[in-house]
Structures are given as structure tokens and as C-alpha cells.
Amino acid sequence: MAFSTESEQIRKFENDEVAQHYFEVLRTLISKKSIFAQQIGLKEVATYLGEIFTAAGAKVTVDESHTAPFVIAKFFSTNPHAKTIIFYNHYDTVPADDDQPWTDDPFTLSVHYGTMYGRGVDDDKGHITARLTALRKYIREKGDLPVNVTFIIEGAEESASTDLDKYLAKYKKDLRGADLLVWEQGTRNSKGELEISGGNKGIVTFDMVVKSANVDIHSSYGGVVDSASWYLLNALSSLRDKEGRILVEGLYELVQEPNERELALIKKYANKTAGDVTEIYGLTLPTLKEERTEFLKRFYFEPALNIEGISTGYQGQGVKTILPAEASAKLEMRLVPGLEPQVVLDKLSEQLEKNGFNQIELIYTLGEMSYRSDMSAPSILTVIELAKKFYKEGVCVLPTTAGTGPMHTVFHALRVPMVAFGIGNANSRDHGGDENVKISDYYTHIELIKELIASYE
């Protein structure tokens, strides 16, 4: 089997009229800020997408019922018995503020040495234009689609998919019955393999707050008075042991254990190791799990309790001898199937009471359920086999990832097999500075999606 080289893919991309047209669309999408967290540009970008999909021949709905408009674009086959595939994407991005270094303006699509850069080029706007390119190329060549294709595009994915459940409840009867849903994005890993995954972890985020006095206390009382700082630190320490296991009674009994196929997929394909993480992040503290099997089980199939930040006391210049009267921490727990956000938060609150920390207040901020697939659905198996034709290094099939997204929300509403794969690379820097995608990966994704459409002939 002959595989195209990177330079050949770039050349094909440059000479492809349809790909070049939607590359300019991507350039415009990157230039239009659409950031839910800052309430910037959501309606403008949703409207623009509606115009683009209408021009491409789709029946389009732009629903503005909630803060971030929901875009549905439907392309119909003339075959009355045609099946349906759905592409789920999102048009919102995280910010690109001054705290992140960028080589060029993050909202100007730039290209250097076969790689394109810009906020949202991988997460997730580039996937929208690549998939639309594939569809338009197929129609141009064949004149008709062998399968109905629906794009659903939300605008709040980076903020826990606010209101997505409401949109899906409204449209689920119309969207159910699809043969396959292709998830927002995916990457090639450090080995060059295309990662094809079927799930993600959930999350619950919350604040822990304690107030010990009306005002800060003179530190001379430190031997006889508890401070908010020590109280909070001790409360935090009571929830996790030194190996990272969460010390909440009954929590692990709720966890849905992976089945044999899910374990086998991780054992065969997962390539992350403790050493890799140490090298990537320059760790100076030891990892909590070193042995490969234990490392992968914790990473993919178990919950994790994380401190995002702690705030208490004096942080100014010099010394201020006080016992802080208030302390707070931002926390999250990454969830796996079987764990629901509110149930987890209730169990944490009960455990703190049992541990003697009844002064702690827990304040819920957001939550998403987790989803996991054993990747055995026929339509997913088809994707896996098709992908092997396009990636010389092969594929890496995973039943879940350790990241978080609204897969459970979508599956609960639509009941459709879901699979994630895409245009990213091991160093695409999603959410960071110089977010990037290789042009060769972008074009290969176009070819793979076109082949997926053709598989329904």
C-alpha cells in the first residue's frame, strides 16, 4: 500500500480548488473571535457558519434560543433509504490573551513551513472546514451523496457546553437514528498513529471556602488559634492519600469498571508512560504511578481529585504576621462512568463532615458526565479500517481519553455510535500559544472523510 508523503499532501492541498476555497473560510473563522467565556462573537460566528453551509447547499437552522446559538446544517441524499452520519463540532474557542506567547497574531491564520497557526485551527474550527471540504469534493465529483450528512455545531463547548442539553432535547427526535457520529476532533500521537477514540472523562468543578474569624488574627495566637489556611490545607489533605487515591467512602464502588475489550484496547494501543509525562512537562516530582498497567488504569479508568489553585493570606511585599481569616481553593474531580457530578460533590461534603471539617463550604461551578465506548459498533469498525489506508504509522484505538467533553450529553440525547479522530498532532498546543495543525494532516483528514462518505455507496 502506497502512502502519500507530507510534501505530496501539501501539494495536493495547494492545487485543490475546493480545499483552497474553504481554507479561506477557515481564515475568516479564525479572524472572528468566538469566546463563550468572554461573551464575544458567538452570534456573529454562528450566523457566518449558517451562511457558509447554506451556500454549500445545506438546509440550515441557526437557533438563538440560548446564549450561544446552535447551528444545524443538513445535506440530503436523493436515496430515500440512505443512512445518516452526524458531525459534532463547536465554534467557540478558549481565549488567547497576553498570558500566552504567540509567534504571530492568534486571530490571524498564518502558515509556516507546512504548518498553520491560529486560535481554533485545531480546537475546533479547522475540523469544521476540513469536513465540509470533503463533503463538497464528493458532491462535485459524484453529483449526489450516498448518505445524509448533518453538522451540529455548538458555541459553548469550552464552557462545559452550557445549554447544549436544551438544544439536543429540542432536536433529538429529528437527529436520532443516525448510523454514526464523528466527534469534534482528534490527533496523531507522538508515534504518528491516528488516534481513534470513543469517550472522555467527565468533570465536576467546585470551590472550597472557609472563614475562621471576622478579621485576620495576629499571628502571636498561632499556637492556640486555628487559621483558615491550616484548616483548609488539612481538609484538602484528608481527601487524598500520598499515591493519589481519593479518600471518599463509597466513591470507587460507584465506578463502572472497564470491560475486557476496553482493557485490551488500552493495553494494545495506549502509548503514554510515566516517563513520557515527566519528559513533556519537565516534572521534578515523581509520578504517582510508575508501572505501565497501573499508570494507564489510573489515567483512563479512574477518577482524579485535583487542586486548581489555592488563595489565602498575605501575598504582598515583605512580611505581614497574621493568621488569615479566610481561605479558598478551586478544585476539580475528573469523573469516569458511574460517577455523577452532583452525587460526587455530595459525597465529598459528607466525607469532610466525617473528617471533622464541617466549616468547609463547597460551591459547585460546573459538571459534565463521562462516556466510554468499547469501539465495537460496525460503523466505528468501518472508520478504523478506512483510516489504516491513509496513515502509514497505523491507528491507535482507545475506548476513552483522559480529557473532558460533552460526549455523554450527546449520546444520552441521540443514542448513536460516536468516534473521535481528526487533524491534530502531538504538539498542536490546544488552549496554548501557537495552536497549530500540519497542512498534510488537514488534507489527509479531508481524504479520509471523503472516503467515509463513499463507504455508504
Secondary structure, DSSP 8 states (H G I E B T S, - for coil): -----HHHHHHHHHT-HHHHHHHHHHHHHHHS--BGGGTBSHHHHHHHHHHHHHHTT-EEEEE-SSSS-EEEEEE--S-TT--EEEEEEE-------TTS--SS-TTS-EEETTEEE-TTTTTTHHHHHHHHHHHHHHHHHHSS-SSEEEEEEES-GGGTTTTHHHHHHHHHHHHTT-SEEE-S--BB-TTS-EEEE--BBEEEEEEEEEE--SS-EEGGGTTTS--HHHHHHHHHHTTB-TTS-B--TTHHHHS----HHHHHHHHHH----HHHHHHHHT--S--S--SHHHHHHHHHHS-EEEEEEEEES--SSS---EE-SEEEEEEEEEE-TT--HHHHHHHHHHHHHHTT-TT-EEEEEEEE--B---S-SHHHHHHHHHHTTT-TT-EEEES--SSB-THHHHHHHH---EEB--SB-TT--TTSTT-EEEHHHHHHHHHHHHHHHHTT-
